[in-house]
């Protein structure tokens, strides 16, 4: 079914094309094709490809943008580029109340002769494009509501998945990855970055669909597709971090988390992974600002344990290793030594101490804990205990409890 606002735009475009005997195309402000008239023998390879794919290739988008079409309020002539399969064309920006709504395109080296008649059509198109923008915004809100219901889990999650499939937004066989930003970032800023990055920047990669959601004060993105979903999601997460920093002066400390790849029915669990990965990135200096669930390593299961039981038990003799003064250095020494898999040369180098000093400190650690650092089980227990203590000393447990309340325990 063709939406009414698109049907009205199609009628205007077909009428103009019939009048000037040239093919006409209209894009939205992000470069996605809205409608195209019949061809009159003036089409080029690019027009045919765009009609089929509905999007511009990245190289072509860059070429067209280089002529300032997004900021112009007057028609612009674009020279042809045989290398891009592009004939000379004329671009007519469509604006309403000084806001860019889209573009009308004619393929003709001398299209200036049509400026008067096309200009009259652009005025009429402006009103229809404003209506379209409002309708698209309403549809976007409905999509976001479905994604939120899917990610939150519970009884509405399965229904939301079915609706997303029926609307053609997700395929039942798609792989999905969830991206979550930390709670300091405006979700609308995240949405703006996603819209910009998936618009006129071009579409050369696999068919990946990012669906935006706002979970309280946290931005989340459901990335779906069949090929290279994990790689594309990682690239999109970096785009989000850089884009938010550019649009929001407070975004310098933005942290982004990614889930593992999963299926649609795993969406709530994948959301939890992404949120915890963002938490870990913010609280643990060794992690990058953009971290995946896999990056969290041992902290992943420890954070899940903290969600299930907010007061996990750490043996007191492990806590004593970090009880201030010289004992504090023992906790750090033990963690560095165990992170280095017991390699004393690596550990002493990282700690910037002589190996004899390291041996002395390791002996103190054994005396205080009663564990033998040559015993694999004792080393594992100490290692996990130190990691859990670091987790408890961070702001993660309080954040997790608050997040669980917002999830409603789902």
Secondary structure, 3 states (H helix, E strand, C coil): CCCHHHHHHHHHHHHHHHHHCCCEEEEECCCCEEEECCCCCCCCHHHHHHHHHCCCCHHHHHHHHCCCCCCCCCCEEECCEHHHCECCEEEEEEEECCEEEEEEEEECCCHHHHHHHHHHHHHHHHHHHHHHHHHHHHHHHHHHHHHHHHHHCCHHHHHHHHHHHHCCCCCCCCEEEEEEECCCCCHHHHHHHHHHHCCCCCCCCCCCEEEEEEECCEEEEEEEECCCHHHHHHHHHHHHHHHHHHHCHHHHHCCEEECCCECHHHHHHHHHHHHHHHHHHHHCCCCCCEEECHHHCHHHHHHHHHHHCCCCCCCHHHHHCCCCHHHHHHHHHHHHHHHCCCCHHHHHHHHCCCHHHHHHHHHHHHHHHCCCCCCHHHHHHHHHHHHHHHHHHCCHHHHHHHHHHHHCCC
